[in-house]
């Protein structure tokens, strides 16, 4: 873990020497890490999509063979094997945890007394945002992937409904994570969330276009 932290610290210092702004350097290093992990992230998204499709198929099978227990059991066993294979792809998210922890550690141990043009109302990147602007921005970016369900073009047929409980839990969790977090880490979280939102939108556009081609 320390090895990864040292690498990220060196990259952060290099980016700072070019930009002269630690805030911009944090945004850039976050994007670099996200781009490096993009193959894993895309694999996870495809696996999750396949899991949703398999869940819908299982429900259809249960309804179709509800009066034929033997055939129902046979069909469920066949699709259970397929479901387990797709779940392996979802586990790749665990490989991202060391990098995420290391980047968190680097941001937490940044030198004090640095500001950024990105957040002009902050006097020190190691302090929390007392105006709570960053926590609000982060909360909105975390809610956005679900809110875009209400835009017809981005809606995926198998996407679950965004209910009140999800809104409340996402809001509370996002605020807890960022309300007392140093601004340096807040920039990392917000950049990650915005990147994830853009990736989600691109992923949905890809699947919607793919489905239209299949229908043709």
C-alpha positions, 0 to 999 in steps of 0.5 A: 500500500505504501508503494502505491502511495509513494508513486501517487505522491510523486505523480502529484508532485510532478503535476503540481510542478506543471500546474502550480495548483494542488487542486488542479493536480488532484483533479488530474491525478484522479482522472489518470487513476480512473482512466487506468482503472477504466477496463476494470470499471467497464468490465464491472458495468457489463457484469452488472448489466448481465446480472440484471438481464439474468434476474429478469430472465429467471423471473420469466422462467419461474412464471413460465414453468410454475406448473412444471417443477422438474423443468423449472429446477432444470432451467434455474440450475442452467441459468445459475451457472451463467449467473455465477460466471457474470458475478466474477466480473463484478468482483474486479471492483475489489482490485480498485480498493488499494489504489483508492486507499492510497490516493486517499492517504496521499490527499490526507497528507498533503502540505498545509497552506495550499489553495486552488483556483477551483475553489476560491472560497477555501483558504486551505486545502486541508480544511473542511468546506464550512460553507458546505458547497462541496458536500452539496455538489458531491451529493448531487453528482452521486444522485445524478446517475439515478436521476438521469433515468427520468431522461428517456434517451438515457433510460435503460429498460432493466434499470431499477426505479429510483425510490425515496429510500435510495435518495435518502440513503445516498444523500446521508452517505454522501454528506457524511463522507464529505461534510468534515472531509478536507477539501483536497479529498473532497476534490477527489470524491467530486472528480471521481463522481463526475467521471463515473457519471460521464462513464454511466451516460456513455455506457447507457448510450452504447447499450441503447444504440446496441439494442436499437441495432438488434431490433433492426 
